[in-house]
Amino acid sequence: MGQPGRHRKSDGSRVSGGNSDKKLPTRLVTGGRRKEWTGAVVNPPVWRASTHLYDTVADLRAGLKNNEDGRFFYGRRGSPTQWALSEALTEMEPGAHGTMLFPSGVAAIACALLSVLRPGDVLLMADSSYDPTRSYANAFLKQWGVETRYYDPMIGAGIADLICDKTRAIMMESPGSLTFEVQDIPAICAVAKEHGIVTLLDNTWAASYFLQAIELGVDISILASTKYIVGHSDVMIGSVTTHEKYWTRLRRTAQRLGQVVSPDDAYLALRGLRTLDVRMRQHEEGGLAVGRWLAEQPQVASVLHPALPECPGHEYWRRDFSGTAGLFSFVMNGGDEAAIAALIDDLELFGIGYSWGGYESLALPVDPAPDRTATSWQAAGPVIRLNIGLEDPDDLIADLAKGLERYEKAACKR
Ligand SMILES: *Cc1c(COP(=O)(O)O)cnc(C)c1O
């Protein structure tokens, strides 16, 4: 499901959308709210539909000839609820042409890569990529005849040395999953353009909010919208937003694979998106407060937070991002599994679980080492990833302070 990026009536005037002259918080409020989709209410209703009905046989025939997205045709192509979400997401990425929706972030990544790769191609992928993305490349793409070569996320313009005749695409994720290295995206994109290579970015951390990827030179921006766009930990959904050049092949690949998102899920994602601006500012403030506090604790060796100077690529974060999300990791000064469990198990305000981007805080023990092949992960001790939710940061810090005491006691016993 998707929609073309520019919406004009036949006389060229704007229908709605086309808000690119407005600032992002405004676009988050107005995006996708076309009168023909909302009717007399504020939000586009949940349009549940498989069959779309035509008035006449002539209309049906005309519909076949003119079946762009954003028109009634058949439920697999979506209905106004999904079109509104697609349009709003496209408006978050200036320079983008359209957005396709997927039933999860992983489905979005899988389809985006499939739409640009052919058997025989080589894909370059950051060594700090999300584990299921690697697993998709190493298992599915490999079997399909695509070879994946991993690169050091700090490679920058040096990626030129890895390019060969068969290199077709570069899959970036910045900051990296678990370890948060910020990549030099413009340098990598410049090399890619020189060689006619397509660039994709898993932009989930910045949520197309703190980083406008297409404007920065990326061809395809991918979100696990499950995270910050939904924001309430209750929906799985993904999205791919592309430059015009890659739009048709993405749309066709997704449609041929039968990718479809329920209108209920699209509705909830759109509802989340309306408050993204205020939520992200709060995640930013809370994440910075907790991250800075952790950096001063003797039990903590380092804080891997893109907005703090010791994070690799911090200078690129300063240059390219307009702010920071509330997801980061920290490295303990030694300690074992039992000490980490003592820290995390009895936290009062942090849930233990996968995913992130919701309004509630989460703590997760992570091990970046097994996923590395181009680089090796070395750290002073175990790593914990935090999703900082919308709670008051003082309460989160007090909770973590008790956790660090428990960790110290557990570590001393040994
Ligand atoms: C969670 C996540 C995904 C996958 O999204 P799902 O909706 O869980 O499939 C992809 N990339 C990153 C960086 C993620 O954190």
The ligand as a MOL file (V3000), in Angstrom:
LIG
                    3D

  0  0  0     0  0            999 V3000
M  V30 BEGIN CTAB
M  V30 COUNTS 15 15 0 0 0
M  V30 BEGIN ATOM
M  V30 1 C 12.7900 -3.5080 15.8980 0
M  V30 2 C 13.6730 -3.1480 14.7810 0
M  V30 3 C 13.4090 -3.6170 13.5010 0
M  V30 4 C 12.2950 -4.5990 13.1930 0
M  V30 5 O 11.0430 -4.1030 13.3970 0
M  V30 6 P 9.8060 -5.1040 13.7230 0
M  V30 7 O 8.6210 -4.2390 13.5500 0
M  V30 8 O 10.0460 -5.5780 15.1220 0
M  V30 9 O 9.8660 -6.2140 12.7290 0
M  V30 10 C 14.2210 -3.1910 12.4760 0
M  V30 11 N 15.2660 -2.3710 12.7060 0
M  V30 12 C 15.5680 -1.9210 13.9290 0
M  V30 13 C 16.7300 -1.0110 14.0980 0
M  V30 14 C 14.7860 -2.2970 15.0140 0
M  V30 15 O 15.1150 -1.8810 16.2340 0
M  V30 END ATOM
M  V30 BEGIN BOND
M  V30 1 1 1 2
M  V30 2 1 2 3
M  V30 3 2 2 14
M  V30 4 1 3 4
M  V30 5 2 3 10
M  V30 6 1 4 5
M  V30 7 1 5 6
M  V30 8 2 6 7
M  V30 9 1 6 8
M  V30 10 1 6 9
M  V30 11 1 10 11
M  V30 12 2 11 12
M  V30 13 1 12 13
M  V30 14 1 12 14
M  V30 15 1 14 15
M  V30 END BOND
M  V30 END CTAB
M  END
